[in-house]
């Protein structure tokens, strides 16, 4: 027997011995894309985009997440989320996730897609699988996470990672995540979402130029109806407010209010605002007494916010909530001292609520 034949014979014998010695469940796993088991449990705190901590009936497991992990059926790895994970053995001694799934639930809340906003920030450590505590430059937001949330723009959702979230108001008065995307460093401005913009009033005319940047800051005293002066970390910036500016989600520009501005550089050397997004409080749904509607006239007070309008009238200062506005006419934004005529009604929360707002020249 020549040397080559002896080598081939030894290799065949070694292979046969290895097959006979291997446990049956490992052979089965090898045939199923290296899957050796499927485990169920809930996601634990400390889970990152590289390591899944899973609480099961048998105890806590640590499972590696790889670039090849199929998370298309479950990208939400937030604390208390119930999931199933198919795992394989890795050469590093860890179990590695092959596929992650979860049981979809039927949403019980109606979403208002006419009131959407895009916010950026980090997932807070109080976040659960149902409620995101989102840390933004304007403060902490509470955003509900649904099974219908579009996660195609992000890899995996974990705590302390940056994301961009398109959210809308739900019938439960919470903001709900419509879609979530990863925030890419130095990737430029995000594309505009296909859902309508937040707020009330007529839709603006199409902008002549797309946004080329975005910045957050605080409205200063110099702000007028046509020009926004914004105090940012880099200094005070000035933005022209045009007929095409979408201010439906950031119409109250009184001093001290926090606003995020998407903008472009115009041929007139000015920065032009494409859209404005302010900070609005989460408010509980209330019943309106539509049988008792009043019309009042006054000027915008400097303490006004996206949630409450302080209106200075001849009879004194009124506080009107802005959660039930149907229309805004003859004005783009509300600045301190702006004269308004508006209809309002009382809600079941004892507050007056603005219904229709009209600017008075």
Secondary structure, DSSP 8 states (H G I E B T S, - for coil): --HHHHHHHHHHHHHHHHHHHS-HHHHHHHHTTT--EEEEEEE-TT--SSEEEEEETTEEEEEE--TT-B-TT--B--TT-EEEEEEEE-TTSSEEEEEEE-------S-EEEEEEEEEEEEE-TT--SSEEEEEETTEEEEEE--TT-EEEE-S-B-TT-EEEEEEEEETTSSEEEEEEEE--TT--S----SS--SSSS------SS---EEEEEEE-TT--SSEEEEEETTEEEEEE--TT-EEEES-B--TT-EEEEEEEE-TTS-EEEEEEEE---------EEEEEEEEEEEEE-TT--SSEEEEEETTEEEEEE-SS--EEES-S-B-TT-EEEEEEEEETTS-EEEEEEEE--
